[in-house]
Amino acid sequence: MVNRWRVILAAAVIFLAGAGTGAVVVRTYAPKIVKRTHISPPLPIGEDRRREYVEKLNRELHLTAEQRAQTEQILVESQERMKTIWDPIAGDVKDEYRRTRKEIWEILTPEQQAKMKTLRKGEKGEKADDKKDDASQRNCTKDECCF
């Protein structure tokens, strides 16, 4: 009977340790994954980033000089194609983001709205190198909900 309780206790401890670890992992990495998968316009791949990517491929795959040059050209051409795909829909996507933010804003209490503003300010300050995400850049007016 005592061994049975030991087994149950051990299983409970293992379960709780797993749940705790899972919670920490989700809380740590989920925001980064969401941020990474957020749809945004294709940004021009700077020369440094393109070179860095090609160098990574070179280290992993041992590219020839010709393959490196071709890879760089492929990346340049891909970015140009992505821009032509994105340009016609960019306005519609931005409008939909604005609409969604406004609809969410409207269901929040005043206290929640104040907290949301604080959260947005915190997101803006996360990376000093990121582009500023202010209302003028998002083409919002004061009447619109751009928190």
Number of C-alpha atoms within 10 A of each C-alpha: 5 6 8 9 10 11 11 11 12 12 12 12 12 12 12 12 12 12 12 12 12 12 11 12 11 13 11 11 10 12 11 12 11 10 9 10 9 9 9 11 15 13 9 13 12 10 11 9 11 17 15 12 15 20 15 13 14 15 10 9 9 12 16 10 10 8 13 17 12 13 18 16 13 12 15 16 12 11 16 14 11 14 16 10 13 15 12 10 12 14 12 11 15 16 15 12 14 19 15 13 15 15 12 12 17 12 10 13 10 11 8 12 16 12 13 15 13 13 13 14 14 11 11 15 13 10 10 8 7 9 9 13 14 13 14 11 9 14 13 16 10 9 6 13 17 21 19
